[in-house]
């Protein structure tokens, strides 16, 4: 037992500096190659929405149900956020849209600033539409009181004519109602 403890202590002491050395070499290699260590490339943004145009609220180009606007926005979010309310079952409060122009394989990330009012649950969905069929791929569900950035990432293989489908939802209810606020919605191709 004594031997095993000494061996563990030796490994623990020697692994720390070695791990740090590997990390530093990796970071130096990324910087030397011109790769970004942090941040993102804005040229990969396929869609960005803050639900206002000329200081007026808008959900132009979105298909919406049970939607309105709210002046409660995140920092740097402008003057308006999209407000969704759940519908009474089976009606859902949502905003959705398709984004075209992409084909082949890719990894996509949908990001939005979200806020819950009155303890409800909202969601972000990422998928694709092929013809008239909508295929849901990934969903991120949340219940947050303050403005929080949420995202969902998935790989999609898009055929010619397919579109990326994004959906913001306040869900449905049978008892009480709530409000979900969305702002700063962004879709980007990360690979």
C-alpha positions as CSV (number, residue, x, y, z in Angstrom):
1,X,0.0,0.0,0.0
2,X,2.8,2.4,0.9
3,X,4.4,1.8,-2.5
4,X,1.1,2.5,-4.3
5,X,0.6,5.8,-2.4
6,X,4.2,7.0,-3.2
7,X,3.7,6.1,-6.9
8,X,0.4,8.0,-7.0
9,X,2.0,11.1,-5.3
10,X,4.9,10.9,-7.8
11,X,2.5,10.7,-10.8
12,X,0.4,13.5,-9.5
13,X,3.4,15.8,-9.0
14,X,4.9,15.1,-12.4
15,X,1.6,15.2,-14.4
16,X,0.9,18.8,-13.5
17,X,3.9,20.5,-15.1
18,X,3.8,18.1,-18.1
19,X,0.1,18.9,-18.7
20,X,0.8,22.7,-18.5
21,X,3.8,22.3,-20.9
22,X,1.5,20.4,-23.4
23,X,-1.1,23.1,-23.2
24,X,1.4,25.9,-23.8
25,X,2.9,24.1,-26.8
26,X,-0.6,23.6,-28.2
27,X,-1.6,27.2,-27.8
28,X,1.7,28.3,-29.4
29,X,1.1,26.0,-32.4
30,X,-2.4,27.5,-32.9
31,X,-1.1,31.0,-32.8
32,X,1.7,30.2,-35.1
33,X,-0.8,28.7,-37.6
34,X,-3.0,31.7,-37.4
35,X,-5.8,29.7,-35.9
36,X,-8.2,31.4,-33.5
37,X,-7.8,30.3,-29.9
38,X,-11.0,32.1,-28.8
39,X,-13.7,34.1,-30.4
40,X,-15.5,33.3,-33.7
41,X,-15.4,34.2,-37.4
42,X,-18.3,36.6,-38.3
43,X,-18.1,35.4,-41.9
44,X,-19.8,32.2,-40.9
45,X,-23.0,33.9,-39.7
46,X,-25.9,32.8,-41.9
47,X,-28.6,34.7,-40.1
48,X,-28.9,37.3,-37.3
49,X,-32.0,38.9,-35.8
50,X,-32.8,41.4,-33.1
51,X,-36.5,41.8,-33.9
52,X,-36.4,45.5,-34.9
53,X,-35.9,47.5,-37.9
54,X,-35.4,51.3,-37.9
55,X,-36.1,51.3,-34.1
56,X,-39.5,49.6,-34.7
57,X,-40.3,46.0,-33.6
58,X,-40.7,43.5,-36.3
59,X,-40.9,39.7,-36.9
60,X,-40.7,40.1,-40.6
61,X,-39.7,36.8,-42.4
62,X,-40.8,34.8,-39.3
63,X,-43.9,32.5,-39.1
64,X,-45.3,33.3,-35.6
65,X,-48.1,32.3,-33.3
66,X,-49.0,34.0,-30.1
67,X,-46.2,36.6,-30.5
68,X,-45.8,40.2,-29.5
69,X,-43.0,42.5,-28.5
70,X,-41.5,43.5,-25.1
71,X,-39.2,46.4,-24.3
72,X,-37.3,44.3,-21.8
73,X,-34.1,43.4,-23.7
74,X,-30.6,42.1,-22.9
75,X,-27.7,44.4,-22.7
76,X,-26.8,45.6,-26.3
77,X,-30.1,44.0,-27.4
78,X,-31.7,47.1,-28.9
79,X,-35.1,48.4,-28.0
80,X,-37.3,45.3,-28.5
81,X,-37.4,41.6,-27.8
82,X,-39.8,39.0,-29.2
83,X,-42.3,37.8,-26.6
84,X,-43.9,34.4,-27.0
85,X,-46.7,33.0,-24.8
86,X,-47.7,29.3,-24.7
87,X,-51.0,28.4,-26.3
88,X,-53.6,26.2,-24.6
89,X,-53.0,22.6,-25.7
90,X,-52.6,21.9,-28.6
91,X,-51.7,25.4,-29.8
92,X,-48.1,26.4,-29.4
93,X,-46.6,29.9,-29.0
94,X,-43.7,29.9,-31.5
95,X,-41.6,31.8,-34.1
96,X,-40.0,29.8,-36.9
97,X,-38.2,30.4,-40.1
98,X,-36.1,28.6,-42.7
99,X,-32.7,29.7,-44.0
100,X,-31.6,28.5,-47.4
101,X,-28.4,28.6,-49.4
102,X,-26.5,25.7,-47.6
103,X,-25.9,22.3,-49.0
104,X,-23.7,19.3,-48.0
105,X,-22.4,18.5,-44.5
106,X,-22.0,21.2,-41.9
107,X,-22.1,21.8,-38.2
108,X,-24.5,24.6,-37.3
109,X,-25.1,26.6,-34.0
110,X,-28.3,28.4,-33.2
111,X,-27.8,31.0,-30.4
112,X,-30.3,33.3,-28.7
113,X,-30.6,35.5,-25.6
114,X,-33.6,34.2,-23.7
115,X,-35.6,35.2,-20.6
116,X,-38.5,33.5,-18.8
117,X,-41.2,35.5,-17.1
118,X,-43.6,33.7,-14.7
119,X,-41.7,30.4,-14.4
120,X,-42.3,28.9,-17.8
121,X,-40.3,26.7,-20.1
122,X,-39.0,27.7,-23.6
123,X,-36.9,26.1,-26.2
124,X,-34.6,26.6,-29.2
125,X,-34.9,24.0,-32.0
126,X,-32.5,23.4,-34.9
127,X,-33.4,21.1,-37.8
128,X,-34.1,21.3,-41.5
129,X,-37.0,21.3,-43.9
130,X,-37.1,19.1,-47.0
131,X,-40.0,19.9,-49.2
132,X,-43.0,20.3,-46.9
133,X,-41.5,18.0,-44.2
134,X,-39.9,19.6,-41.1
135,X,-37.3,17.4,-39.4
136,X,-36.4,18.4,-35.8
137,X,-32.8,17.5,-35.0
138,X,-31.8,19.2,-31.7
139,X,-33.7,21.0,-29.0
140,X,-32.4,23.1,-26.0
141,X,-35.0,23.6,-23.3
142,X,-34.6,26.3,-20.7
143,X,-36.3,27.9,-17.6
144,X,-34.2,30.9,-16.7
145,X,-35.3,34.1,-15.0
146,X,-32.6,36.6,-16.2
147,X,-31.3,37.2,-19.6
148,X,-29.2,34.2,-20.6
149,X,-27.5,33.1,-23.8
150,X,-28.6,29.6,-24.9
151,X,-27.5,27.6,-27.9
152,X,-28.1,24.4,-29.7
153,X,-25.5,22.8,-32.1
154,X,-26.0,20.0,-34.5
155,X,-24.5,18.5,-37.7
156,X,-26.8,18.6,-40.7
157,X,-26.3,17.1,-44.2
158,X,-28.4,19.2,-46.5
159,X,-29.5,18.1,-49.9
160,X,-30.0,20.6,-52.7
161,X,-33.4,22.3,-52.0
162,X,-33.2,21.6,-48.2
163,X,-33.4,24.6,-45.8
164,X,-32.2,25.0,-42.2
165,X,-35.2,25.3,-39.9
166,X,-35.0,27.3,-36.7
167,X,-37.8,27.5,-34.1
168,X,-38.2,29.5,-30.9
169,X,-40.9,28.2,-28.7
170,X,-42.9,29.0,-25.5
171,X,-44.6,25.6,-25.7
172,X,-48.1,24.8,-24.7
173,X,-50.0,24.8,-21.4
174,X,-53.1,23.4,-19.7
175,X,-53.1,25.3,-16.4
176,X,-51.1,28.6,-16.2
177,X,-49.4,30.9,-18.7
178,X,-46.0,32.5,-18.9
179,X,-44.0,34.6,-21.3
180,X,-40.7,33.8,-22.9
181,X,-38.5,36.6,-24.4
182,X,-36.1,36.0,-27.3
183,X,-33.5,38.4,-28.7
184,X,-30.2,38.4,-30.5
185,X,-31.0,35.2,-32.5
186,X,-28.0,34.0,-34.6
187,X,-27.4,31.0,-36.8
188,X,-23.9,30.3,-37.8
189,X,-22.0,27.5,-39.6
190,X,-19.1,26.5,-37.3
191,X,-17.6,23.7,-39.5
